[in-house]
Amino acid sequence: MPIDISKFDRCNILVVGDLMLDEYLWGKVDRISPEAPVQVVSIKKEDYTMGGAGNVVNNIVALGAKVSAVGVIGSGKNGQILLNKFKALGVDTAGIVQEPGRTTTKKTRIIASHQHVLRIDRETDKAISDPTLEKITRFIEDKIAHVDVVLISDYGKGLITKDLLSRVISSAQKHKKVTIADPKGLDFSKYSGVYLLTPNKKEAALASGVEIVDESTLVKAGNKILQTVDLDKLLITCGKDGMVLFDQNEEPCKVRTKARQVYDVSGAGDTVLSVFGLAIASGASFKDAMSIANTAAGIVVGKVGTATILRQELATALRPYEYNISSKHKNLSELPALIEELKKKDARVVLTNGCFDLLHAGHIKLLSASKELGNILIVAIDDDDSVKKLKGSGRPVIGVKERVRILCALDSVDYVVVFSSRELKKLIEIIQPDVLTKGSNYTSEEVFGRECVETLGGKVVLIPVSENISSTRIINNIKSSGQD
């Protein structure tokens, strides 16, 4: 794929859309209420993310581009939380209007044991006031000359009116800017003049009046939308079946989905809009932009909740052979976010640590047996200075970079992190492993971090080591052979 995602850094995107606050309440269910036949959720954690057009903004920032956000929020607590989150990301918020008396859209999701139990919505679909319309229009007219692409994220919450759309489209056409809109509702006529529209299959079926049951009816629906709405191009997203790009006077172009495992589809459309827009802003063709957006959607549906895609994740997915090692190798600073995502998926995390200098059959057995105790195996390896202190002069015989590459190449290993001896306790506290493994040549009392692991609710497991093999023995044998 010819697109260079490092070009995202140079992109400046204008996002116009309905801003929402997503609240996630994470808990556990272990009983049924005596008051009614419903589950009792014991809340353990709560957090807030940016939803709707806010998720589009968040994705773009995560991929390295600059963003100016345009929208309307209330003047209360929820609106302020959203505004603070945007500012913390370095987003230009001058186009966000706080309208007195307006409800900031807030969606509360209750999730227990990886199951989405309930969603509670607080929102309004009341059209924005005339003063708000004028403020937003002035901001867009002042800003649009300085951006690369305009993205419109319509969730039907009162911002994207026909009047506002006509002004945005007119201004974009005047300055020769591409507009890409993710639509809402049955009437697509209000999007006339948009360069590209990105409905999902259900939205396309309802808007066209064509029931989409196979590829031929999909093509029929797409062509009908192109004929009745003034668009240059149309992208219909089809979930697990990928995407189809329609262009005037050209055959539809289809790309298959690349999702590996679906945890949550919420926000997938936001990811498609943001990545497609960034690709176009970077100079990609529309077909290449569709392909990269499809890849991004396949990644984000593998996450729980309204999630963003990181540049490294996208780079890894686009060039798996080139980036496989770097995607497994994590720094200490990257671990908290990784562990949070794994915990959301109820992953059982296994940690093992050691020097792994001159990998041998005993190591392979340890790693394979460790992986069987959970579904995520993190291997922590001592840096070169720590190995030298532990093993003496002349060690390691294999430097840390090569040890990382070797371990990352193993299917049983999910992640590798390098640490110094003094950081092991901190490492355990960050990872909070369900299981810490060592070889049975140790006793449980000799395992460093045992008390910390058990205090955090995990356990230590000793993997049986029957072979009389070690890196030190192999190295000494090699030295002895060389002296004979």
C-alpha positions as CSV (number, residue, x, y, z in Angstrom):
1,M,0.0,0.0,0.0
2,P,1.6,3.3,-1.1
3,I,0.4,5.5,1.7
4,D,3.0,6.6,4.2
5,I,1.2,7.1,7.5
6,S,4.1,9.2,8.9
7,K,2.5,11.9,6.7
8,F,-0.4,12.1,9.1
9,D,1.7,14.4,11.3
10,R,1.4,17.1,8.6
11,C,-2.4,16.9,8.3
12,N,-4.8,19.4,9.7
13,I,-8.4,18.2,9.9
14,L,-11.7,20.1,10.6
15,V,-14.3,17.9,12.3
16,V,-17.9,19.1,12.4
17,G,-20.3,17.0,14.3
18,D,-22.3,15.9,17.3
19,L,-20.1,15.8,20.4
20,M,-21.0,13.2,23.1
21,L,-19.6,12.0,26.4
22,D,-19.4,8.3,26.8
23,E,-19.4,7.1,30.4
24,Y,-18.3,3.5,31.1
25,L,-19.2,1.8,34.4
26,W,-17.2,-1.4,34.8
27,G,-18.4,-4.0,37.3
28,K,-19.1,-7.6,38.3
29,V,-22.3,-9.6,38.5
30,D,-22.6,-12.3,41.1
31,R,-26.3,-12.2,42.1
32,I,-29.8,-11.5,41.0
33,S,-31.8,-8.7,42.7
34,P,-34.4,-9.8,45.2
35,E,-36.5,-6.9,44.1
36,A,-36.9,-7.9,40.5
37,P,-35.4,-10.5,38.1
38,V,-32.5,-8.3,37.1
39,Q,-28.7,-8.6,37.6
40,V,-27.0,-6.6,40.4
41,V,-23.9,-5.0,39.0
42,S,-21.2,-4.1,41.6
43,I,-19.4,-1.1,40.0
44,K,-15.6,-1.4,40.3
45,K,-14.4,1.4,38.0
46,E,-15.8,4.3,35.9
47,D,-14.2,6.3,33.2
48,Y,-15.2,8.8,30.5
49,T,-14.3,8.9,26.8
50,M,-15.3,11.2,23.9
51,G,-18.1,9.8,21.8
52,G,-19.7,10.7,18.5
53,A,-17.7,13.3,16.6
54,G,-15.5,13.4,19.7
55,N,-14.3,9.9,18.9
56,V,-13.5,11.0,15.4
57,V,-11.4,13.7,16.9
58,N,-9.7,11.3,19.4
59,N,-8.8,8.9,16.6
60,I,-7.2,11.7,14.5
61,V,-5.2,13.0,17.4
62,A,-4.0,9.4,18.3
63,L,-2.8,9.1,14.7
64,G,-0.7,12.3,15.0
65,A,-2.7,14.9,13.1
66,K,-3.9,18.3,14.2
67,V,-7.7,18.8,14.7
68,S,-10.1,21.7,15.0
69,A,-13.4,20.5,16.5
70,V,-16.8,22.2,15.7
71,G,-19.9,21.3,17.7
72,V,-22.3,22.3,20.4
73,I,-22.4,21.2,24.1
74,G,-24.2,22.3,27.2
75,S,-22.8,24.6,29.9
76,G,-23.0,22.1,32.7
77,K,-20.7,19.5,34.2
78,N,-20.8,17.0,31.3
79,G,-20.0,19.7,28.7
80,Q,-17.1,20.8,30.8
81,I,-15.7,17.3,31.1
82,L,-15.8,17.1,27.3
83,L,-14.2,20.4,26.8
84,N,-11.4,19.6,29.3
85,K,-10.7,16.3,27.4
86,F,-10.4,18.1,24.1
87,K,-8.0,20.7,25.5
88,A,-5.9,18.0,27.2
89,L,-5.4,16.5,23.7
90,G,-4.3,19.8,22.2
91,V,-7.5,20.1,20.1
92,D,-8.5,23.5,18.8
93,T,-11.8,24.1,20.7
94,A,-12.6,27.6,19.4
95,G,-15.4,26.1,17.3
96,I,-17.1,24.4,20.2
97,V,-20.1,26.5,21.4
98,Q,-21.5,26.0,24.9
99,E,-25.2,26.7,24.4
100,P,-27.1,27.7,27.7
101,G,-29.9,25.3,28.6
102,R,-28.7,22.6,26.2
103,T,-28.2,19.0,27.4
104,T,-24.8,17.6,26.6
105,T,-25.3,14.1,25.1
106,K,-24.1,11.5,27.5
107,K,-24.3,7.7,27.0
108,T,-23.7,5.6,30.0
109,R,-22.7,2.0,29.4
110,I,-22.7,-0.6,32.2
111,I,-20.3,-3.5,31.4
112,A,-19.9,-6.5,33.6
113,S,-17.7,-9.5,33.0
114,H,-17.1,-8.3,29.4
115,Q,-20.9,-8.2,28.8
116,H,-22.7,-5.0,27.8
117,V,-25.5,-5.0,30.4
118,L,-27.3,-1.7,29.9
119,R,-27.0,1.6,28.2
120,I,-28.6,4.8,29.5
121,D,-28.9,7.9,27.2
122,R,-29.3,11.5,28.2
123,E,-29.6,13.7,25.1
124,T,-31.5,16.1,22.9
125,D,-32.1,16.3,19.2
126,K,-33.2,19.9,19.3
127,A,-31.8,22.0,16.4
128,I,-29.1,24.4,17.4
129,S,-30.2,28.0,18.0
130,D,-29.6,30.8,15.4
131,P,-26.9,32.5,17.5
132,T,-25.1,29.1,17.7
133,L,-25.4,28.6,14.0
134,E,-23.9,32.0,13.3
135,K,-21.0,31.5,15.6
136,I,-20.2,28.1,14.1
137,T,-20.5,29.4,10.6
138,R,-18.1,32.2,11.2
139,F,-15.6,29.9,12.8
140,I,-15.7,27.5,9.8
141,E,-15.4,30.3,7.2
142,D,-12.3,31.6,9.1
143,K,-10.7,28.2,9.5
144,I,-11.5,26.2,6.4
145,A,-8.8,27.7,4.2
146,H,-6.2,26.3,6.6
147,V,-7.3,22.7,6.8
148,D,-6.8,19.7,4.5
149,V,-10.1,17.9,4.8
150,V,-13.5,18.5,6.4
151,L,-15.1,15.6,8.2
152,I,-18.8,15.7,9.1
153,S,-20.0,13.3,11.8
154,D,-23.8,13.4,12.0
155,Y,-25.5,11.6,15.0
156,G,-28.8,13.3,14.6
157,K,-28.5,15.4,17.8
158,G,-29.4,18.8,16.3
159,L,-26.1,20.2,15.0
160,I,-26.0,19.0,11.4
161,T,-29.1,20.8,10.0
162,K,-29.7,21.4,6.3
163,D,-28.8,25.1,6.9
164,L,-25.5,24.3,8.6
165,L,-24.6,21.6,6.0
166,S,-25.3,24.0,3.1
167,R,-22.9,26.6,4.6
168,V,-20.2,24.0,5.3
169,I,-20.4,22.5,1.8
170,S,-20.5,25.9,0.2
171,S,-17.4,27.1,2.1
172,A,-15.6,23.8,1.3
173,Q,-16.3,24.1,-2.4
174,K,-15.2,27.7,-2.4
175,H,-11.8,26.7,-1.0
176,K,-11.6,23.4,-2.9
177,K,-11.6,21.2,0.2
178,V,-12.8,17.6,0.2
179,T,-15.8,17.0,2.5
180,I,-16.6,13.5,3.9
181,A,-19.8,12.9,5.8
182,D,-21.0,10.0,8.0
183,P,-24.8,10.4,7.7
184,K,-27.8,9.8,9.9
185,G,-31.4,9.4,9.1
186,L,-33.5,8.4,6.0
187,D,-33.1,11.6,4.0
188,F,-29.7,11.8,2.4
189,S,-30.7,14.8,0.2
190,K,-29.4,17.2,2.9
191,Y,-25.9,15.9,2.1
192,S,-26.1,16.9,-1.5
193,G,-22.8,18.6,-2.5
194,V,-20.7,16.5,-0.1
195,Y,-17.8,14.8,-1.9
196,L,-18.1,11.4,-0.2
197,L,-20.8,9.9,2.0
198,T,-20.0,6.9,4.3
199,P,-23.3,5.1,5.4
200,N,-23.3,1.6,6.7
201,K,-25.3,-1.1,4.9
202,K,-28.4,-0.6,7.0
203,E,-28.4,3.1,6.6
204,A,-27.9,2.7,2.8
205,A,-30.8,0.3,2.6
206,L,-33.2,2.6,4.4
207,A,-32.1,5.7,2.5
208,S,-32.4,4.0,-0.9
209,G,-35.5,2.0,-0.2
210,V,-33.7,-1.1,-1.5
211,E,-33.5,-4.1,0.8
212,I,-29.9,-5.2,0.7
213,V,-29.7,-9.0,0.9
214,D,-26.8,-9.8,-1.5
215,E,-24.1,-8.1,-3.6
216,S,-26.5,-7.3,-6.5
217,T,-29.0,-5.4,-4.2
218,L,-26.0,-3.7,-2.5
219,V,-24.9,-2.4,-5.9
220,K,-28.5,-1.4,-6.7
221,A,-28.8,0.6,-3.5
222,G,-25.5,2.3,-3.9
223,N,-26.2,3.3,-7.5
224,K,-29.6,4.7,-6.5
225,I,-28.1,6.9,-3.8
226,L,-25.5,8.2,-6.3
227,Q,-28.3,9.0,-8.8
228,T,-30.6,10.8,-6.3
229,V,-28.0,12.6,-4.1
230,D,-25.5,15.0,-5.5
231,L,-22.3,13.1,-4.5
232,D,-19.0,12.4,-6.2
233,K,-18.4,9.2,-4.3
234,L,-20.2,6.8,-1.9
235,L,-18.6,4.4,0.6
236,I,-20.9,1.8,2.1
237,T,-19.5,0.0,5.1
238,C,-20.7,-3.6,5.4
239,G,-19.4,-4.8,8.8
240,K,-17.8,-8.2,8.5
241,D,-18.2,-8.1,4.7
242,G,-15.9,-5.1,4.3
243,M,-16.6,-2.0,2.3
244,V,-17.7,-1.0,-1.2
245,L,-16.7,2.3,-2.9
246,F,-19.0,3.6,-5.5
247,D,-17.9,6.2,-8.1
248,Q,-19.8,8.0,-10.9
249,N,-19.4,6.0,-14.2
250,E,-17.1,3.3,-12.6
251,E,-17.6,-0.2,-11.4
252,P,-17.9,-0.5,-7.6
253,C,-14.7,-1.4,-5.8
254,K,-14.9,-3.8,-2.9
255,V,-12.5,-4.7,-0.1
256,R,-13.0,-7.5,2.4
257,T,-12.9,-7.0,6.2
258,K,-9.7,-7.7,8.1
259,A,-11.2,-8.0,11.6
260,R,-9.6,-10.8,13.6
261,Q,-11.9,-11.0,16.6
262,V,-14.9,-8.7,17.3
263,Y,-15.4,-7.5,20.9
264,D,-17.3,-4.2,20.3
265,V,-18.4,-2.5,17.1
266,S,-19.2,0.8,18.8
267,G,-17.2,3.6,17.2
268,A,-16.1,1.6,14.2
269,G,-17.8,4.1,11.9
270,D,-15.9,6.9,13.6
271,T,-12.6,5.1,12.9
272,V,-13.5,4.7,9.3
273,L,-14.3,8.4,8.9
274,S,-11.2,9.6,10.7
275,V,-8.7,7.2,9.0
276,F,-10.3,7.7,5.5
277,G,-10.1,11.4,5.9
278,L,-6.5,11.3,7.1
279,A,-5.5,9.1,4.2
280,I,-7.1,11.5,1.7
281,A,-5.4,14.5,3.4
282,S,-2.1,12.6,3.1
283,G,-2.5,12.3,-0.7
284,A,-3.8,8.7,-1.0
285,S,-6.2,7.7,-3.7
286,F,-9.8,6.9,-2.6
287,K,-9.3,3.2,-3.2
288,D,-6.2,3.2,-1.0
289,A,-7.9,5.3,1.6
290,M,-10.8,2.7,1.7
291,S,-8.3,-0.1,2.1
292,I,-6.4,1.5,5.0
293,A,-9.7,2.6,6.7
294,N,-11.0,-1.0,6.4
295,T,-7.8,-2.3,8.1
296,A,-8.2,0.3,10.9
297,A,-11.9,-0.8,11.5
298,G,-10.7,-4.4,11.8
299,I,-8.4,-3.4,14.6
300,V,-10.8,-1.1,16.6
301,V,-13.6,-3.7,16.7
302,G,-11.2,-5.9,18.6
303,K,-11.2,-3.4,21.5
304,V,-13.8,-3.0,24.2
305,G,-15.8,0.3,24.3
306,T,-15.4,3.4,22.1
307,A,-11.7,3.0,21.3
308,T,-9.1,4.7,19.2
309,I,-6.5,3.2,16.9
310,L,-2.8,4.0,17.5
311,R,-0.4,4.7,14.7
312,Q,1.8,1.8,15.7
313,E,-1.2,-0.6,15.6
314,L,-2.1,0.6,12.1
315,A,1.5,0.4,10.9
316,T,1.7,-3.2,12.3
317,A,-1.5,-4.2,10.6
318,L,-0.5,-2.7,7.2
319,R,3.0,-4.2,7.2
320,P,2.7,-7.2,9.6
321,Y,6.1,-8.8,8.7
322,E,8.0,-5.5,9.1
323,Y,6.3,-4.5,12.3
324,N,5.6,-7.8,14.1
325,I,8.6,-7.5,16.4
326,S,8.0,-3.8,17.3
327,S,4.3,-4.5,18.0
328,K,5.2,-7.1,20.6
329,H,8.1,-5.1,22.2
330,K,6.7,-2.7,24.8
331,N,8.4,-0.1,27.0
332,L,7.5,0.3,30.7
333,S,5.7,3.5,29.8
334,E,3.4,1.6,27.3
335,L,2.4,-1.1,29.8
336,P,-0.3,0.8,31.8
337,A,-2.5,1.4,28.7
338,L,-1.8,-2.1,27.4
339,I,-2.8,-3.7,30.7
340,E,-5.9,-1.6,31.0
341,E,-7.0,-2.8,27.5
342,L,-6.3,-6.5,28.4
343,K,-8.2,-6.2,31.7
344,K,-11.2,-4.8,29.8
345,K,-11.2,-8.0,27.8
346,D,-10.9,-10.1,31.0
347,A,-7.6,-11.5,29.7
348,R,-5.8,-13.8,32.1
349,V,-2.2,-12.4,32.1
350,V,0.8,-14.6,32.7
351,L,4.2,-13.0,33.5
352,T,7.6,-14.8,33.4
353,N,11.0,-13.1,33.7
354,G,14.6,-14.0,33.2
355,C,17.8,-13.3,31.2
356,F,16.9,-15.6,28.3
357,D,20.5,-15.4,27.1
358,L,21.1,-18.1,24.5
359,L,17.6,-19.5,24.2
360,H,17.4,-23.2,24.6
361,A,14.8,-26.1,24.9
362,G,14.3,-25.4,28.6
363,H,13.3,-21.9,27.8
364,I,10.9,-23.0,25.1
365,K,9.2,-25.5,27.5
366,L,8.9,-22.7,30.2
367,L,7.3,-20.3,27.8
368,S,4.9,-22.8,26.3
369,A,3.8,-24.1,29.7
370,S,3.4,-20.5,30.9
371,K,1.2,-19.6,28.0
372,E,-1.1,-22.5,28.8
373,L,-1.9,-21.0,32.2
374,G,-3.6,-17.9,30.6
375,N,-4.3,-16.3,27.3
376,I,-1.7,-13.5,27.3
377,L,2.0,-14.2,28.1
378,I,4.3,-11.2,28.9
379,V,8.0,-12.0,29.0
380,A,10.2,-9.6,31.0
381,I,13.9,-9.8,30.2
382,D,16.8,-8.3,32.1
383,D,18.7,-5.6,30.3
384,D,22.4,-6.2,29.5
385,D,23.7,-4.5,32.7
386,S,21.5,-6.6,34.9
387,V,22.6,-9.8,33.1
388,K,26.2,-8.9,33.6
389,K,25.6,-8.3,37.4
390,L,23.7,-11.6,37.7
391,K,25.9,-13.9,35.5
392,G,29.3,-12.2,35.5
393,S,31.8,-11.0,33.0
394,G,31.3,-12.0,29.4
395,R,27.5,-12.1,29.8
396,P,25.2,-11.7,28.1
397,V,26.5,-13.4,25.0
398,I,23.5,-12.2,23.1
399,G,22.6,-8.5,23.4
400,V,19.2,-7.3,24.6
401,K,18.1,-6.2,21.1
402,E,18.7,-9.7,19.7
403,R,17.1,-11.4,22.7
404,V,14.0,-9.2,22.2
405,R,13.8,-10.2,18.5
406,I,14.2,-13.9,19.2
407,L,11.5,-13.9,21.9
408,C,9.1,-11.8,19.8
409,A,9.4,-14.4,17.0
410,L,7.8,-17.1,19.2
411,D,4.1,-17.7,18.8
412,S,3.7,-18.4,22.6
413,V,4.9,-14.9,23.5
414,D,2.5,-12.0,23.2
415,Y,4.6,-9.2,24.6
416,V,8.2,-8.6,25.6
417,V,9.4,-5.9,28.0
418,V,13.0,-5.1,29.0
419,F,13.8,-4.1,32.6
420,S,16.6,-3.5,35.0
421,S,16.8,-5.6,38.2
422,R,15.7,-2.7,40.3
423,E,12.5,-2.2,38.2
424,L,11.1,-5.7,38.7
425,K,8.8,-4.8,41.6
426,K,7.5,-1.8,39.7
427,L,7.0,-4.0,36.6
428,I,4.9,-6.5,38.6
429,E,2.8,-3.7,40.2
430,I,2.0,-2.3,36.7
431,I,1.2,-5.7,35.1
432,Q,-0.6,-7.2,38.1
433,P,-0.3,-10.7,36.6
434,D,-2.8,-13.4,37.3
435,V,0.1,-15.8,37.3
436,L,3.9,-15.4,37.7
437,T,5.9,-18.4,36.5
438,K,9.4,-19.6,37.1
439,G,11.2,-22.8,36.5
440,S,11.1,-25.5,39.3
441,N,14.8,-25.1,39.9
442,Y,13.5,-22.2,42.1
443,T,11.5,-22.7,45.3
444,S,8.4,-20.6,45.8
445,E,10.1,-18.6,48.5
446,E,13.0,-17.8,46.2
447,V,10.8,-16.2,43.5
448,F,11.3,-12.5,43.6
449,G,8.0,-10.6,43.6
450,R,6.0,-13.6,45.0
451,E,4.5,-11.6,47.9
452,C,3.7,-8.7,45.6
453,V,1.9,-11.0,43.1
454,E,-0.1,-12.7,45.9
455,T,-1.0,-9.4,47.5
456,L,-2.4,-8.3,44.1
457,G,-4.5,-11.4,43.9
458,G,-2.3,-13.5,41.6
459,K,-0.3,-16.7,42.2
460,V,3.1,-18.1,41.5
461,V,3.4,-21.3,39.5
462,L,6.7,-23.3,39.2
463,I,7.1,-25.0,35.8
464,P,8.7,-28.4,36.0
465,V,12.2,-28.4,34.6
466,S,13.5,-32.0,34.1
467,E,16.2,-31.4,31.5
468,N,19.7,-30.7,32.8
469,I,20.1,-27.7,30.6
470,S,21.0,-24.1,31.1
471,S,22.5,-21.2,29.1
472,T,25.5,-21.1,31.5
473,R,26.1,-24.9,31.0
474,I,25.9,-24.5,27.2
475,I,28.2,-21.5,27.1
476,N,30.8,-23.3,29.3
477,N,30.6,-26.4,27.1
478,I,31.3,-24.2,24.1
479,K,34.2,-22.6,25.8
480,S,35.6,-26.0,26.9
481,S,35.3,-27.2,23.3
482,G,37.2,-24.2,22.0
483,Q,40.0,-24.9,24.4
484,D,40.5,-28.6,23.5
